[in-house]
Amino acid sequence: MVLDKEQLRANLDEVIWNIEEARIAVSEHHIVQLVAVGKYTEVENIATLYVLGQRAFGENQVQQLRERMAALEELPLEWHMIGTLQKNKINNLIDLRPTLMQSLDSLSLAEELNKKLTAKEARMNCLLQINSAREETKSGVTPEEATDIYQQIKESCPNINLKGVMTIGAHTEDETLIKQSFETTHKIFESLEKEGATICSMGMSGDYPLAIRCGSNLVRIGSALFK
């Protein structure tokens, strides 16, 4: 559904207000980036959000990312790949040159990505995805192995620029468990700051204020913007 500009403005204002409130609860110096997730919305709504000042957008699938980038190529947008990357789509993603690939979910994917980046003489900014809620339905490395895998990727995959970590909050109504999954990831992020990690991507439409209060500095918001 194509939303009118005033509806999108109201949605964006509400999300930004919530981000500000949560951010200031952490520290007035805590900066949070908003990535708008266009997965279920029309390309016209993304263009309108650009007019309203939003610059960073994320897509879950390489095919949709390609289509959106092509449709909006005249706009100076920052594109993020936030969904699971299948190995047979790696070359396609490299050619799109996203600003950030947020869902590097295993060492084997990193090695395959690095191999293909090397062949194309390209580099890519990535986040290591951590399955901090330990849910079988989610991708990502376990909290226990996250630090080791992060360091292994840094050492053995020179064409990948690791920028930090990403997680999806626990899939539950229990806020205590959601908070635990965010705190687990943020603790790992803090331990990796000495390795150059700067991005802790946590929080979606249902839980982003909580994620920010737990230390997130990048949130991925879809339905709250396009409702």
C-alpha positions, -999 to +999 in steps of 0.1 A: +000+000+000+013+034-009+010+057+021+005+094+020+034+117+029+018+129+062+012+094+074+048+085+067+059+117+084+039+109+115+053+073+116+089+086+112+085+113+138+071+087+163+100+063+157+126+091+159+110+103+192+112+068+207+148+065+196+156+098+211+139+090+244+158+056+247+191+071+235+191+099+261+183+074+288+217+058+280+236+090+274+231+122+255+263+113+236+249+079+225+242+081+188+218+056+171+214+051+134+179+043+120+178+018+091+143+017+075+135-019+063+115-018+031+107-056+030+069-053+029+064-019+015+062-002-019+092+015-034+072+048-035+071+048+003+109+045+004+112+075-019+088+095+003+109+087+034+139+099+016+121+133+010+114+133+047+151+129+056+157+092+059+188+080+042+196+044+052+174+015+040+177-023+045+164-053+025+162-090+035+168-105+000+194-098-026+168-098-054+147-072-037+177-052-028+188-051-065+153-041-076+150-013-050+185+000-058+177+001-095+144+018-090+158+045-067+193+048-082+190+086-086+187+090-048+219+090-027+207+062-004+227+040+020+217+004+014+220-025+040+216-062+034+200-075+066+187-109+057+203-144+054+227-145+025+227-178+005+261-187-009+248-188-045+238-151-042+272-139-029+284-126-063+251-108-069+255-090-036+291-080-042+281-064-075+255-043-056+281-029-032+259-024-002+271+000+025+268-027+051+260-064+051+246-070+085+240-108+085+273-126+083+261-156+102+290-182+101+327-186+095+320-207+064+299-179+048+327-154+057+353-176+040+331-180+009+323-143+007+360-134+012+370-158-016+346-141-041+354-106-029+391-114-035+383-126-071+364-094-078+391-072-061+363-059-038+358-053-001+326-054+020+317-039+053+300-066+074+285-074+109+288-107+126+253-121+134+250-136+169+222-159+178+221-146+213+187-160+221+199-195+210+168-201+189+169-228+163+149-207+139+176-180+138+209-178+120+241-167+137+270-178+157+266-187+194+276-162+220+303-186+232+320-187+198+313-152+187+346-136+199+368-163+184+349-163+151+351-125+149+389-127+153+392-155+129+374-136+102+395-105+109+427-126+105+417-149+076+393-128+055+412-096+046+385-084+021+359-083+048+358-052+069+342-063+102+324-033+117+307-050+147+278-073+156+241-078+149+214-098+167+177-103+166+160-101+200+145-133+215+112-142+199+090-140+230+066-118+249+089-121+279+108-088+281+133-102+305+144-128+279+145-102+251+166-080+274+190-108+282+196-115+245+204-079+239+227-076+269+245-108+259+252-093+224+262-059+238+287-075+262+303-092+233+303-060+213+321-042+242+348-069+242+353-064+205+357-027+205+394-032+210+393-051+177+377-020+160+340-029+164+319+003+162+284-010+153+260-029+176+229-035+155+200-046+177+163-039+178+134-040+154+099-025+154+087-044+184+117-040+207+140-012+195+136+012+226+147-017+248+175-026+224+188+010+226+187+010+264+208-022+262+234-004+241+223-007+205+236+020+182+217+008+150+181-002+148+163-019+119+127-006+117+101-018+091+065-021+102+065+008+127+074+031+098+051+016+071+020+010+092 
